[in-house]
């Protein structure tokens, strides 16, 4: 790992919740179809699309609501057998190899560092912005234009603009 890309040690609560529900038998994995099955109903859990496009749900855990994304639930359920197997680097994200964020089959998911995510080589076939658009967003933001103005113009939500200007996405693009 390069000096500027050090691990960010930590454990996601969602990962612990997913694995605990799998280990207790409350949920089970259908890896081939990319579904998490409820023990109570025998049917797949219902995930809904969020603004970011990912399938998500909220579940109760020890009196708290915990947001769970479908792709993360499938990956954790399919690759972790004990709590010690959970990813402990918060920089690691679950990537959809074929670029289709609705395809949550275990065979289509992999764990990669966030800086490798959303790049053509990570399986993302089409990026949202060109390098020129990213540079323009960063330039205009640096000149004082707020995300609430930039977001509608580029057809995204404000958080997408924040991720671009903070280099959490498109980190390899200059300016």
MONOR-V943180 format. One record per residue. N is the residue number from 1. RES is the residue in one small letter. SS is DSSP state (2 for helix, 1 for strand, 0 for the rest). OMEGA is omega in whole degrees, 0 to 359 (999 if undefined). D_CENTER is the distance of its C-alpha to the mean C-alpha in whole Angstrom. Layout:
n;res;ss;omega;d_center
N;RES;SS;OMEGA;D_CENTER
N;RES;SS;OMEGA;D_CENTER
This chain:
n;res;ss;omega;d_center
1;x;0;181;21
2;x;0;183;23
3;x;0;182;24
4;x;0;180;22
5;x;0;181;19
6;x;0;176;19
7;x;0;175;17
8;x;0;188;16
9;x;1;179;17
10;x;0;181;16
11;x;0;179;15
12;x;0;177;12
13;x;2;181;14
14;x;2;180;12
15;x;2;178;12
16;x;2;180;16
17;x;2;180;16
18;x;2;184;15
19;x;2;180;17
20;x;2;178;20
21;x;2;176;20
22;x;2;183;20
23;x;2;179;23
24;x;0;179;25
25;x;0;178;25
26;x;0;176;23
27;x;1;170;21
28;x;1;186;21
29;x;1;166;19
30;x;1;187;20
31;x;0;183;18
32;x;0;181;20
33;x;0;179;19
34;x;0;182;15
35;x;1;171;17
36;x;1;186;17
37;x;1;177;21
38;x;1;176;22
39;x;0;184;25
40;x;0;185;27
41;x;0;185;27
42;x;0;182;26
43;x;0;177;24
44;x;1;174;20
45;x;0;182;18
46;x;0;177;18
47;x;0;179;14
48;x;1;178;15
49;x;1;173;13
50;x;0;181;12
51;x;0;181;13
52;x;0;177;9
53;x;0;182;10
54;x;0;176;8
55;x;1;187;10
56;x;1;174;10
57;x;1;175;13
58;x;1;178;15
59;x;1;178;17
60;x;1;176;20
61;x;1;180;20
62;x;0;176;24
63;x;0;181;24
64;x;1;173;21
65;x;1;180;18
66;x;1;178;15
67;x;1;181;12
68;x;1;173;10
69;x;1;185;7
70;x;2;183;9
71;x;2;179;8
72;x;2;179;7
73;x;2;180;11
74;x;2;182;12
75;x;2;181;11
76;x;2;180;13
77;x;2;184;15
78;x;2;186;16
79;x;2;184;16
80;x;0;180;17
81;x;0;178;21
82;x;0;179;22
83;x;2;178;20
84;x;2;180;21
85;x;2;183;19
86;x;0;177;15
87;x;0;182;13
88;x;0;176;15
89;x;1;182;14
90;x;0;176;11
91;x;0;182;11
92;x;1;179;9
93;x;1;175;6
94;x;1;183;6
95;x;1;172;7
96;x;1;187;9
97;x;0;183;13
98;x;0;177;14
99;x;0;180;12
100;x;0;186;12
101;x;0;175;9
102;x;0;179;12
103;x;0;186;13
104;x;0;175;12
105;x;0;182;15
106;x;2;181;14
107;x;2;181;16
108;x;2;185;14
109;x;1;176;11
110;x;1;180;11
111;x;1;180;10
112;x;1;176;11
113;x;1;184;11
114;x;2;182;9
115;x;2;174;12
116;x;2;182;12
117;x;0;179;9
118;x;0;175;10
119;x;0;180;14
120;x;2;181;16
121;x;2;180;17
122;x;2;179;13
123;x;0;179;14
124;x;0;186;13
125;x;0;183;16
126;x;0;178;17
127;x;0;181;15
128;x;0;185;16
129;x;0;171;18
130;x;0;177;21
131;x;2;180;22
132;x;2;179;25
133;x;2;178;23
134;x;2;179;20
135;x;2;179;24
136;x;2;178;25
137;x;2;181;23
138;x;2;180;23
139;x;2;182;27
140;x;2;177;27
141;x;2;179;25
142;x;2;178;27
143;x;0;174;30
144;x;0;179;29
145;x;0;186;28
146;x;0;178;25
147;x;2;180;22
148;x;2;176;23
149;x;2;183;25
150;x;2;186;23
151;x;2;181;20
152;x;2;181;23
153;x;2;181;25
154;x;2;175;22
155;x;0;180;20
156;x;0;176;17
157;x;0;183;16
158;x;2;182;17
159;x;2;177;14
160;x;2;178;13
161;x;2;179;17
162;x;2;180;16
163;x;2;180;13
164;x;2;184;16
165;x;2;177;19
166;x;0;178;17
167;x;0;173;16
168;x;0;170;12
169;x;0;181;12
170;x;0;182;15
171;x;0;184;16
172;x;0;182;19
173;x;0;182;21
174;x;0;183;24
175;x;0;999;25
